[in-house]
């Protein structure tokens, strides 16, 4: 939303400046459209790259956690227990959740 308003203001400012310089209306129209399309394309690609980067980062985190579960399962169970306890789960609930999650390797 904010990027769209920035692009609109930029296009208006540029076309107003060109109009003030005495540029022909047809040139103003083409310049305004080019600025709008360029801004939209820029936002589209920026958003795509941002989302792709975010997904890649999440994938790396998941792979790292899976490796840690394989190499240090007890440490990972303690880490999960601490997180669950901080969320307000009682000791019995924590034990049940950990058992359920660690029962199936694919769940982890």
Biopython code that builds the backbone (N, CA, C, O; Angstrom):
import numpy as np
from Bio.PDB.StructureBuilder import StructureBuilder

atoms = [
    (1, "UNK", "N", (0.827, -1.192, 0.000)),
    (1, "UNK", "CA", (0.000, 0.000, 0.000)),
    (1, "UNK", "C", (0.868, 1.252, 0.000)),
    (1, "UNK", "O", (0.656, 2.164, -0.799)),
    (2, "UNK", "N", (1.842, 1.289, 0.899)),
    (2, "UNK", "CA", (2.705, 2.472, 0.962)),
    (2, "UNK", "C", (3.532, 2.628, -0.306)),
    (2, "UNK", "O", (3.729, 3.744, -0.787)),
    (3, "UNK", "N", (4.015, 1.518, -0.849)),
    (3, "UNK", "CA", (4.791, 1.585, -2.082)),
    (3, "UNK", "C", (3.964, 2.110, -3.237)),
    (3, "UNK", "O", (4.468, 2.831, -4.098)),
    (4, "UNK", "N", (2.681, 1.742, -3.253)),
    (4, "UNK", "CA", (1.794, 2.220, -4.312)),
    (4, "UNK", "C", (1.589, 3.712, -4.239)),
    (4, "UNK", "O", (1.569, 4.389, -5.267)),
    (5, "UNK", "N", (1.435, 4.238, -3.035)),
    (5, "UNK", "CA", (1.255, 5.690, -2.907)),
    (5, "UNK", "C", (2.552, 6.425, -3.246)),
    (5, "UNK", "O", (2.517, 7.511, -3.823)),
    (6, "UNK", "N", (3.698, 5.834, -2.888)),
    (6, "UNK", "CA", (4.978, 6.442, -3.268)),
    (6, "UNK", "C", (5.106, 6.522, -4.782)),
    (6, "UNK", "O", (5.508, 7.546, -5.334)),
    (7, "UNK", "N", (4.756, 5.426, -5.442)),
    (7, "UNK", "CA", (4.848, 5.392, -6.903)),
    (7, "UNK", "C", (3.915, 6.394, -7.549)),
    (7, "UNK", "O", (4.277, 7.029, -8.540)),
    (8, "UNK", "N", (2.716, 6.546, -7.001)),
    (8, "UNK", "CA", (1.746, 7.510, -7.547)),
    (8, "UNK", "C", (2.267, 8.929, -7.403)),
    (8, "UNK", "O", (2.198, 9.723, -8.341)),
    (9, "UNK", "N", (2.785, 9.242, -6.230)),
    (9, "UNK", "CA", (3.317, 10.594, -5.994)),
    (9, "UNK", "C", (4.512, 10.859, -6.898)),
    (9, "UNK", "O", (4.646, 11.950, -7.453)),
    (10, "UNK", "N", (5.378, 9.865, -7.046)),
    (10, "UNK", "CA", (6.540, 10.026, -7.921)),
    (10, "UNK", "C", (6.106, 10.289, -9.364)),
    (10, "UNK", "O", (6.652, 11.166, -10.033)),
    (11, "UNK", "N", (5.117, 9.522, -9.838)),
    (11, "UNK", "CA", (4.633, 9.710, -11.208)),
    (11, "UNK", "C", (4.009, 11.085, -11.385)),
    (11, "UNK", "O", (4.262, 11.763, -12.381)),
    (12, "UNK", "N", (3.195, 11.495, -10.421)),
    (12, "UNK", "CA", (2.564, 12.818, -10.504)),
    (12, "UNK", "C", (3.599, 13.940, -10.472)),
    (12, "UNK", "O", (3.508, 14.906, -11.230)),
    (13, "UNK", "N", (4.566, 13.801, -9.599)),
    (13, "UNK", "CA", (5.600, 14.839, -9.494)),
    (13, "UNK", "C", (6.407, 14.946, -10.786)),
    (13, "UNK", "O", (6.701, 16.046, -11.253)),
    (14, "UNK", "N", (6.756, 13.811, -11.351)),
    (14, "UNK", "CA", (7.538, 13.832, -12.588)),
    (14, "UNK", "C", (6.736, 14.419, -13.742)),
    (14, "UNK", "O", (7.239, 15.252, -14.497)),
    (15, "UNK", "N", (5.484, 13.979, -13.876)),
    (15, "UNK", "CA", (4.679, 14.520, -14.978)),
    (15, "UNK", "C", (4.377, 16.001, -14.757)),
    (15, "UNK", "O", (4.295, 16.757, -15.724)),
    (16, "UNK", "N", (4.212, 16.430, -13.508)),
    (16, "UNK", "CA", (4.005, 17.860, -13.234)),
    (16, "UNK", "C", (5.243, 18.656, -13.607)),
    (16, "UNK", "O", (5.139, 19.745, -14.169)),
    (17, "UNK", "N", (6.417, 18.113, -13.294)),
    (17, "UNK", "CA", (7.662, 18.803, -13.643)),
    (17, "UNK", "C", (7.828, 18.882, -15.157)),
    (17, "UNK", "O", (8.241, 19.915, -15.682)),
    (18, "UNK", "N", (7.513, 17.812, -15.852)),
    (18, "UNK", "CA", (7.607, 17.833, -17.311)),
    (18, "UNK", "C", (6.608, 18.811, -17.914)),
    (18, "UNK", "O", (6.910, 19.508, -18.883)),
    (19, "UNK", "N", (5.412, 18.853, -17.325)),
    (19, "UNK", "CA", (4.407, 19.809, -17.790)),
    (19, "UNK", "C", (4.891, 21.240, -17.573)),
    (19, "UNK", "O", (4.706, 22.106, -18.429)),
    (20, "UNK", "N", (5.504, 21.474, -16.432)),
    (20, "UNK", "CA", (6.051, 22.805, -16.153)),
    (20, "UNK", "C", (7.162, 23.187, -17.113)),
    (20, "UNK", "O", (7.387, 24.368, -17.377)),
    (21, "UNK", "N", (7.851, 22.191, -17.630)),
    (21, "UNK", "CA", (8.929, 22.460, -18.589)),
    (21, "UNK", "C", (8.396, 22.643, -20.001)),
    (21, "UNK", "O", (9.158, 22.922, -20.927)),
    (22, "UNK", "N", (7.080, 22.486, -20.167)),
    (22, "UNK", "CA", (6.477, 22.728, -21.465)),
    (22, "UNK", "C", (6.473, 21.533, -22.391)),
    (22, "UNK", "O", (6.392, 21.699, -23.608)),
    (23, "UNK", "N", (6.557, 20.336, -21.848)),
    (23, "UNK", "CA", (6.556, 19.119, -22.670)),
    (23, "UNK", "C", (5.144, 18.873, -23.212)),
    (23, "UNK", "O", (4.154, 19.168, -22.544)),
    (24, "UNK", "N", (5.067, 18.336, -24.414)),
    (24, "UNK", "CA", (3.809, 18.051, -25.082)),
    (24, "UNK", "C", (3.007, 17.009, -24.275)),
    (24, "UNK", "O", (3.583, 16.117, -23.651)),
    (25, "UNK", "N", (1.660, 17.144, -24.300)),
    (25, "UNK", "CA", (0.783, 16.263, -23.510)),
    (25, "UNK", "C", (1.032, 14.786, -23.796)),
    (25, "UNK", "O", (1.063, 13.975, -22.870)),
    (26, "UNK", "N", (1.207, 14.434, -25.042)),
    (26, "UNK", "CA", (1.423, 13.032, -25.411)),
    (26, "UNK", "C", (2.682, 12.482, -24.738)),
    (26, "UNK", "O", (2.698, 11.339, -24.281)),
    (27, "UNK", "N", (3.725, 13.291, -24.680)),
    (27, "UNK", "CA", (4.967, 12.887, -24.005)),
    (27, "UNK", "C", (4.723, 12.726, -22.505)),
    (27, "UNK", "O", (5.241, 11.801, -21.881)),
    (28, "UNK", "N", (3.926, 13.639, -21.932)),
    (28, "UNK", "CA", (3.571, 13.533, -20.511)),
    (28, "UNK", "C", (2.850, 12.219, -20.229)),
    (28, "UNK", "O", (3.142, 11.539, -19.244)),
    (29, "UNK", "N", (1.921, 11.872, -21.088)),
    (29, "UNK", "CA", (1.142, 10.659, -20.919)),
    (29, "UNK", "C", (2.041, 9.423, -20.972)),
    (29, "UNK", "O", (1.928, 8.531, -20.132)),
    (30, "UNK", "N", (2.924, 9.378, -21.954)),
    (30, "UNK", "CA", (3.842, 8.244, -22.096)),
    (30, "UNK", "C", (4.778, 8.171, -20.895)),
    (30, "UNK", "O", (5.032, 7.085, -20.374)),
    (31, "UNK", "N", (5.289, 9.305, -20.454)),
    (31, "UNK", "CA", (6.203, 9.323, -19.300)),
    (31, "UNK", "C", (5.482, 8.841, -18.033)),
    (31, "UNK", "O", (6.034, 8.054, -17.264)),
    (32, "UNK", "N", (4.253, 9.313, -17.821)),
    (32, "UNK", "CA", (3.485, 8.878, -16.652)),
    (32, "UNK", "C", (3.215, 7.384, -16.667)),
    (32, "UNK", "O", (3.346, 6.716, -15.641)),
    (33, "UNK", "N", (2.843, 6.861, -17.814)),
    (33, "UNK", "CA", (2.591, 5.418, -17.930)),
    (33, "UNK", "C", (3.875, 4.612, -17.724)),
    (33, "UNK", "O", (3.867, 3.578, -17.055)),
    (34, "UNK", "N", (4.960, 5.085, -18.297)),
    (34, "UNK", "CA", (6.240, 4.379, -18.145)),
    (34, "UNK", "C", (6.665, 4.357, -16.674)),
    (34, "UNK", "O", (7.128, 3.331, -16.176)),
    (35, "UNK", "N", (6.509, 5.477, -15.987)),
    (35, "UNK", "CA", (6.857, 5.529, -14.565)),
    (35, "UNK", "C", (5.973, 4.578, -13.752)),
    (35, "UNK", "O", (6.463, 3.868, -12.874)),
    (36, "UNK", "N", (4.689, 4.570, -14.045)),
    (36, "UNK", "CA", (3.769, 3.695, -13.312)),
    (36, "UNK", "C", (4.087, 2.227, -13.549)),
    (36, "UNK", "O", (4.138, 1.445, -12.599)),
    (37, "UNK", "N", (4.301, 1.844, -14.801)),
    (37, "UNK", "CA", (4.620, 0.446, -15.112)),
    (37, "UNK", "C", (5.973, 0.036, -14.531)),
    (37, "UNK", "O", (6.129, -1.074, -14.021)),
    (38, "UNK", "N", (6.939, 0.933, -14.612)),
    (38, "UNK", "CA", (8.255, 0.636, -14.046)),
    (38, "UNK", "C", (8.185, 0.444, -12.537)),
    (38, "UNK", "O", (8.801, -0.473, -11.994)),
    (39, "UNK", "N", (7.438, 1.305, -11.862)),
    (39, "UNK", "CA", (7.284, 1.178, -10.411)),
    (39, "UNK", "C", (6.561, -0.100, -10.026)),
    (39, "UNK", "O", (6.939, -0.767, -9.062)),
    (40, "UNK", "N", (5.518, -0.443, -10.780)),
    (40, "UNK", "CA", (4.768, -1.671, -10.492)),
    (40, "UNK", "C", (5.652, -2.895, -10.697)),
    (40, "UNK", "O", (5.628, -3.819, -9.883)),
    (41, "UNK", "N", (6.427, -2.912, -11.770)),
    (41, "UNK", "CA", (7.324, -4.039, -12.031)),
    (41, "UNK", "C", (8.383, -4.146, -10.933)),
    (41, "UNK", "O", (8.711, -5.244, -10.482)),
    (42, "UNK", "N", (8.906, -3.018, -10.516)),
    (42, "UNK", "CA", (9.904, -3.012, -9.456)),
    (42, "UNK", "C", (9.347, -3.582, -8.161)),
    (42, "UNK", "O", (10.006, -4.391, -7.508)),
    (43, "UNK", "N", (8.137, -3.170, -7.779)),
    (43, "UNK", "CA", (7.518, -3.692, -6.560)),
    (43, "UNK", "C", (7.218, -5.186, -6.691)),
    (43, "UNK", "O", (7.397, -5.939, -5.734)),
    (44, "UNK", "N", (6.770, -5.612, -7.856)),
    (44, "UNK", "CA", (6.470, -7.020, -8.088)),
    (44, "UNK", "C", (7.718, -7.879, -7.903)),
    (44, "UNK", "O", (7.683, -8.876, -7.181)),
    (45, "UNK", "N", (8.809, -7.506, -8.543)),
    (45, "UNK", "CA", (10.027, -8.298, -8.448)),
    (45, "UNK", "C", (10.633, -8.228, -7.053)),
    (45, "UNK", "O", (11.166, -9.223, -6.562)),
    (46, "UNK", "N", (10.558, -7.072, -6.411)),
    (46, "UNK", "CA", (11.071, -6.951, -5.040)),
    (46, "UNK", "C", (10.297, -7.863, -4.098)),
    (46, "UNK", "O", (10.889, -8.540, -3.257)),
    (47, "UNK", "N", (8.995, -7.882, -4.237)),
    (47, "UNK", "CA", (8.164, -8.743, -3.399)),
    (47, "UNK", "C", (8.467, -10.220, -3.664)),
    (47, "UNK", "O", (8.564, -11.013, -2.727)),
    (48, "UNK", "N", (8.614, -10.582, -4.920)),
    (48, "UNK", "CA", (8.924, -11.970, -5.282)),
    (48, "UNK", "C", (10.253, -12.403, -4.667)),
    (48, "UNK", "O", (10.344, -13.470, -4.060)),
    (49, "UNK", "N", (11.278, -11.573, -4.825)),
    (49, "UNK", "CA", (12.593, -11.917, -4.289)),
    (49, "UNK", "C", (12.577, -11.985, -2.768)),
    (49, "UNK", "O", (13.237, -12.838, -2.175)),
    (50, "UNK", "N", (11.832, -11.098, -2.143)),
    (50, "UNK", "CA", (11.724, -11.090, -0.687)),
    (50, "UNK", "C", (11.071, -12.385, -0.192)),
    (50, "UNK", "O", (11.570, -13.018, 0.738)),
    (51, "UNK", "N", (9.968, -12.769, -0.808)),
    (51, "UNK", "CA", (9.271, -13.994, -0.409)),
    (51, "UNK", "C", (10.135, -15.224, -0.660)),
    (51, "UNK", "O", (10.182, -16.132, 0.170)),
    (52, "UNK", "N", (10.806, -15.255, -1.780)),
    (52, "UNK", "CA", (11.662, -16.395, -2.097)),
    (52, "UNK", "C", (12.803, -16.505, -1.089)),
    (52, "UNK", "O", (13.148, -17.601, -0.648)),
    (53, "UNK", "N", (13.375, -15.382, -0.734)),
    (53, "UNK", "CA", (14.453, -15.358, 0.244)),
    (53, "UNK", "C", (13.958, -15.810, 1.621)),
    (53, "UNK", "O", (14.650, -16.541, 2.329)),
    (54, "UNK", "N", (12.765, -15.372, 1.985)),
    (54, "UNK", "CA", (12.167, -15.766, 3.258)),
    (54, "UNK", "C", (11.931, -17.282, 3.302)),
    (54, "UNK", "O", (12.209, -17.924, 4.315)),
    (55, "UNK", "N", (11.420, -17.851, 2.209)),
    (55, "UNK", "CA", (11.178, -19.289, 2.143)),
    (55, "UNK", "C", (12.488, -20.074, 2.217)),
    (55, "UNK", "O", (12.556, -21.114, 2.871)),
    (56, "UNK", "N", (13.510, -19.582, 1.554)),
    (56, "UNK", "CA", (14.812, -20.250, 1.567)),
    (56, "UNK", "C", (15.395, -20.230, 2.982)),
    (56, "UNK", "O", (15.961, -21.223, 3.440)),
    (57, "UNK", "N", (15.256, -19.110, 3.659)),
    (57, "UNK", "CA", (15.740, -18.994, 5.030)),
    (57, "UNK", "C", (15.010, -19.968, 5.953)),
    (57, "UNK", "O", (15.628, -20.611, 6.802)),
    (58, "UNK", "N", (13.698, -20.072, 5.783)),
    (58, "UNK", "CA", (12.905, -21.003, 6.582)),
    (58, "UNK", "C", (13.311, -22.446, 6.286)),
    (58, "UNK", "O", (13.424, -23.255, 7.207)),
    (59, "UNK", "N", (13.530, -22.774, 5.025)),
    (59, "UNK", "CA", (13.949, -24.125, 4.646)),
    (59, "UNK", "C", (15.285, -24.480, 5.300)),
    (59, "UNK", "O", (15.465, -25.599, 5.781)),
    (60, "UNK", "N", (16.212, -23.538, 5.317)),
    (60, "UNK", "CA", (17.520, -23.767, 5.934)),
    (60, "UNK", "C", (17.364, -23.994, 7.436)),
    (60, "UNK", "O", (18.016, -24.870, 8.004)),
    (61, "UNK", "N", (16.501, -23.206, 8.081)),
    (61, "UNK", "CA", (16.256, -23.375, 9.511)),
    (61, "UNK", "C", (15.684, -24.760, 9.817)),
    (61, "UNK", "O", (16.095, -25.410, 10.779)),
    (62, "UNK", "N", (14.740, -25.201, 8.998)),
    (62, "UNK", "CA", (14.128, -26.519, 9.209)),
    (62, "UNK", "C", (15.177, -27.615, 9.029)),
    (62, "UNK", "O", (15.226, -28.556, 9.821)),
    (63, "UNK", "N", (16.006, -27.506, 8.008)),
    (63, "UNK", "CA", (17.054, -28.504, 7.785)),
    (63, "UNK", "C", (18.034, -28.543, 8.955)),
    (63, "UNK", "O", (18.450, -29.620, 9.382)),
    (64, "UNK", "N", (18.401, -27.374, 9.472)),
    (64, "UNK", "CA", (19.323, -27.297, 10.600)),
    (64, "UNK", "C", (18.711, -27.966, 11.841)),
    (64, "UNK", "O", (19.384, -28.716, 12.548)),
    (65, "UNK", "N", (17.432, -27.683, 12.092)),
    (65, "UNK", "CA", (16.765, -28.286, 13.243)),
    (65, "UNK", "C", (16.678, -29.801, 13.084)),
    (65, "UNK", "O", (16.879, -30.533, 14.053)),
    (66, "UNK", "N", (16.383, -30.280, 11.887)),
    (66, "UNK", "CA", (16.333, -31.740, 11.665)),
    (66, "UNK", "C", (17.690, -32.381, 11.911)),
    (66, "UNK", "O", (17.772, -33.464, 12.490)),
    (67, "UNK", "N", (18.755, -31.718, 11.472)),
    (67, "UNK", "CA", (20.101, -32.235, 11.699)),
    (67, "UNK", "C", (20.392, -32.270, 13.200)),
    (67, "UNK", "O", (20.958, -33.239, 13.704)),
    (68, "UNK", "N", (20.000, -31.207, 13.910)),
    (68, "UNK", "CA", (20.238, -31.156, 15.350)),
    (68, "UNK", "C", (19.427, -32.238, 16.068)),
    (68, "UNK", "O", (19.896, -32.804, 17.056)),
    (69, "UNK", "N", (18.226, -32.528, 15.588)),
    (69, "UNK", "CA", (17.419, -33.599, 16.184)),
    (69, "UNK", "C", (18.131, -34.941, 16.012)),
    (69, "UNK", "O", (18.107, -35.780, 16.912)),
    (70, "UNK", "N", (18.759, -35.139, 14.866)),
    (70, "UNK", "CA", (19.496, -36.380, 14.611)),
    (70, "UNK", "C", (20.757, -36.476, 15.462)),
    (70, "UNK", "O", (21.058, -37.536, 16.011)),
    (71, "UNK", "N", (21.495, -35.370, 15.574)),
    (71, "UNK", "CA", (22.800, -35.415, 16.248)),
    (71, "UNK", "C", (22.720, -35.154, 17.745)),
    (71, "UNK", "O", (23.560, -35.646, 18.498)),
    (72, "UNK", "N", (21.731, -34.392, 18.191)),
    (72, "UNK", "CA", (21.606, -34.049, 19.606)),
    (72, "UNK", "C", (20.148, -34.125, 20.061)),
    (72, "UNK", "O", (19.568, -33.108, 20.442)),
    (73, "UNK", "N", (19.548, -35.322, 20.026)),
    (73, "UNK", "CA", (18.114, -35.424, 20.316)),
    (73, "UNK", "C", (17.730, -34.975, 21.729)),
    (73, "UNK", "O", (16.688, -34.346, 21.915)),
    (74, "UNK", "N", (18.556, -35.289, 22.716)),
    (74, "UNK", "CA", (18.207, -34.906, 24.094)),
    (74, "UNK", "C", (18.265, -33.392, 24.281)),
    (74, "UNK", "O", (17.430, -32.822, 24.983)),
    (75, "UNK", "N", (19.227, -32.751, 23.668)),
    (75, "UNK", "CA", (19.323, -31.281, 23.745)),
    (75, "UNK", "C", (18.112, -30.638, 23.079)),
    (75, "UNK", "O", (17.576, -29.648, 23.576)),
    (76, "UNK", "N", (17.691, -31.194, 21.971)),
    (76, "UNK", "CA", (16.523, -30.657, 21.264)),
    (76, "UNK", "C", (15.243, -30.864, 22.064)),
    (76, "UNK", "O", (14.360, -30.006, 22.062)),
    (77, "UNK", "N", (15.141, -32.006, 22.750)),
    (77, "UNK", "CA", (13.978, -32.235, 23.612)),
    (77, "UNK", "C", (13.948, -31.216, 24.752)),
    (77, "UNK", "O", (12.888, -30.691, 25.092)),
    (78, "UNK", "N", (15.110, -30.940, 25.338)),
    (78, "UNK", "CA", (15.180, -29.930, 26.410)),
    (78, "UNK", "C", (14.791, -28.554, 25.878)),
    (78, "UNK", "O", (14.080, -27.795, 26.537)),
    (79, "UNK", "N", (15.267, -28.249, 24.685)),
    (79, "UNK", "CA", (14.941, -26.958, 24.065)),
    (79, "UNK", "C", (13.430, -26.836, 23.842)),
    (79, "UNK", "O", (12.838, -25.796, 24.130)),
    (80, "UNK", "N", (12.817, -27.893, 23.332)),
    (80, "UNK", "CA", (11.374, -27.898, 23.108)),
    (80, "UNK", "C", (10.623, -27.801, 24.429)),
    (80, "UNK", "O", (9.629, -27.082, 24.534)),
    (81, "UNK", "N", (11.100, -28.526, 25.439)),
    (81, "UNK", "CA", (10.458, -28.475, 26.761)),
    (81, "UNK", "C", (10.513, -27.057, 27.330)),
    (81, "UNK", "O", (9.532, -26.577, 27.897)),
    (82, "UNK", "N", (11.640, -26.399, 27.183)),
    (82, "UNK", "CA", (11.764, -25.013, 27.665)),
    (82, "UNK", "C", (10.790, -24.083, 26.944)),
    (82, "UNK", "O", (10.138, -23.248, 27.571)),
    (83, "UNK", "N", (10.698, -24.233, 25.632)),
    (83, "UNK", "CA", (9.783, -23.393, 24.853)),
    (83, "UNK", "C", (8.329, -23.615, 25.265)),
    (83, "UNK", "O", (7.563, -22.664, 25.422)),
    (84, "UNK", "N", (7.961, -24.886, 25.439)),
    (84, "UNK", "CA", (6.587, -25.199, 25.825)),
    (84, "UNK", "C", (6.286, -24.690, 27.234)),
    (84, "UNK", "O", (5.198, -24.177, 27.494)),
    (85, "UNK", "N", (7.244, -24.831, 28.131)),
    (85, "UNK", "CA", (7.048, -24.344, 29.495)),
    (85, "UNK", "C", (6.868, -22.827, 29.506)),
    (85, "UNK", "O", (6.047, -22.303, 30.259)),
    (86, "UNK", "N", (7.628, -22.130, 28.680)),
    (86, "UNK", "CA", (7.483, -20.667, 28.589)),
    (86, "UNK", "C", (6.116, -20.273, 28.043)),
    (86, "UNK", "O", (5.608, -19.192, 28.343)),
    (87, "UNK", "N", (5.523, -21.153, 27.242)),
    (87, "UNK", "CA", (4.190, -20.895, 26.697)),
    (87, "UNK", "C", (3.089, -21.230, 27.701)),
    (87, "UNK", "O", (1.912, -20.985, 27.438)),
    (88, "UNK", "N", (3.469, -21.790, 28.852)),
    (88, "UNK", "CA", (2.493, -22.045, 29.899)),
    (88, "UNK", "C", (2.030, -23.481, 30.029)),
    (88, "UNK", "O", (1.109, -23.754, 30.799)),
    (89, "UNK", "N", (2.635, -24.405, 29.307)),
    (89, "UNK", "CA", (2.261, -25.816, 29.424)),
    (89, "UNK", "C", (2.859, -26.384, 30.703)),
    (89, "UNK", "O", (3.980, -26.044, 31.084)),
    (90, "UNK", "N", (2.100, -27.252, 31.360)),
    (90, "UNK", "CA", (2.571, -27.913, 32.575)),
    (90, "UNK", "C", (3.497, -29.059, 32.237)),
    (90, "UNK", "O", (3.569, -29.478, 31.082)),
    (91, "UNK", "N", (4.216, -29.579, 33.239)),
    (91, "UNK", "CA", (5.176, -30.669, 33.003)),
    (91, "UNK", "C", (4.556, -31.899, 32.328)),
    (91, "UNK", "O", (5.175, -32.494, 31.446)),
    (92, "UNK", "N", (3.333, -32.286, 32.738)),
    (92, "UNK", "CA", (2.677, -33.442, 32.125)),
    (92, "UNK", "C", (2.357, -33.197, 30.665)),
    (92, "UNK", "O", (2.537, -34.075, 29.822)),
    (93, "UNK", "N", (1.878, -31.988, 30.370)),
    (93, "UNK", "CA", (1.555, -31.640, 28.982)),
    (93, "UNK", "C", (2.813, -31.607, 28.128)),
    (93, "UNK", "O", (2.817, -32.072, 26.988)),
    (94, "UNK", "N", (3.880, -31.052, 28.694)),
    (94, "UNK", "CA", (5.156, -30.971, 27.966)),
    (94, "UNK", "C", (5.639, -32.377, 27.612)),
    (94, "UNK", "O", (6.041, -32.631, 26.477)),
    (95, "UNK", "N", (5.599, -33.284, 28.580)),
    (95, "UNK", "CA", (6.064, -34.657, 28.345)),
    (95, "UNK", "C", (5.215, -35.332, 27.269)),
    (95, "UNK", "O", (5.750, -36.017, 26.397)),
    (96, "UNK", "N", (3.897, -35.143, 27.327)),
    (96, "UNK", "CA", (3.010, -35.759, 26.332)),
    (96, "UNK", "C", (3.269, -35.205, 24.936)),
    (96, "UNK", "O", (3.306, -35.958, 23.963)),
    (97, "UNK", "N", (3.448, -33.901, 24.837)),
    (97, "UNK", "CA", (3.712, -33.280, 23.529)),
    (97, "UNK", "C", (5.031, -33.775, 22.965)),
    (97, "UNK", "O", (5.111, -34.136, 21.791)),
    (98, "UNK", "N", (6.063, -33.795, 23.792)),
    (98, "UNK", "CA", (7.380, -34.238, 23.324)),
    (98, "UNK", "C", (7.322, -35.688, 22.870)),
    (98, "UNK", "O", (7.897, -36.039, 21.840)),
    (99, "UNK", "N", (6.632, -36.535, 23.629)),
    (99, "UNK", "CA", (6.523, -37.947, 23.219)),
    (99, "UNK", "C", (5.800, -38.076, 21.886)),
    (99, "UNK", "O", (6.217, -38.834, 21.011)),
    (100, "UNK", "N", (4.718, -37.332, 21.744)),
    (100, "UNK", "CA", (3.943, -37.403, 20.496)),
    (100, "UNK", "C", (4.768, -36.898, 19.312)),
    (100, "UNK", "O", (4.768, -37.510, 18.244)),
    (101, "UNK", "N", (5.456, -35.801, 19.502)),
    (101, "UNK", "CA", (6.237, -35.208, 18.405)),
    (101, "UNK", "C", (7.425, -36.088, 18.035)),
    (101, "UNK", "O", (7.743, -36.233, 16.855)),
    (102, "UNK", "N", (8.080, -36.674, 19.027)),
    (102, "UNK", "CA", (9.286, -37.456, 18.734)),
    (102, "UNK", "C", (8.995, -38.906, 18.370)),
    (102, "UNK", "O", (9.909, -39.641, 17.996)),
    (103, "UNK", "N", (7.737, -39.329, 18.473)),
    (103, "UNK", "CA", (7.376, -40.712, 18.146)),
    (103, "UNK", "C", (7.629, -41.002, 16.672)),
    (103, "UNK", "O", (8.141, -42.067, 16.329)),
    (104, "UNK", "N", (7.275, -40.066, 15.802)),
    (104, "UNK", "CA", (7.414, -40.248, 14.352)),
    (104, "UNK", "C", (8.491, -39.304, 13.836)),
    (104, "UNK", "O", (8.397, -38.087, 13.997)),
    (105, "UNK", "N", (9.500, -39.871, 13.224)),
    (105, "UNK", "CA", (10.629, -39.086, 12.720)),
    (105, "UNK", "C", (10.192, -38.032, 11.716)),
    (105, "UNK", "O", (10.785, -36.954, 11.668)),
    (106, "UNK", "N", (9.175, -38.310, 10.916)),
    (106, "UNK", "CA", (8.684, -37.365, 9.922)),
    (106, "UNK", "C", (7.989, -36.156, 10.552)),
    (106, "UNK", "O", (7.941, -35.085, 9.948)),
    (107, "UNK", "N", (7.452, -36.323, 11.764)),
    (107, "UNK", "CA", (6.788, -35.215, 12.447)),
    (107, "UNK", "C", (7.812, -34.145, 12.813)),
    (107, "UNK", "O", (7.528, -32.948, 12.770)),
    (108, "UNK", "N", (8.999, -34.601, 13.172)),
    (108, "UNK", "CA", (10.039, -33.650, 13.560)),
    (108, "UNK", "C", (10.486, -32.945, 12.346)),
    (108, "UNK", "O", (11.366, -32.086, 12.419)),
]
sb = StructureBuilder()
sb.init_structure("model")
sb.init_model(0)
sb.init_chain("A")
sb.init_seg("    ")
for serial, (resi, resn, name, xyz) in enumerate(atoms, 1):
    if name == "N":
        sb.init_residue(resn, " ", resi, " ")
    sb.init_atom(name, np.array(xyz, "f"), 0.0, 1.0, " ", f" {name:<3s}", serial, name[0])
structure = sb.get_structure()
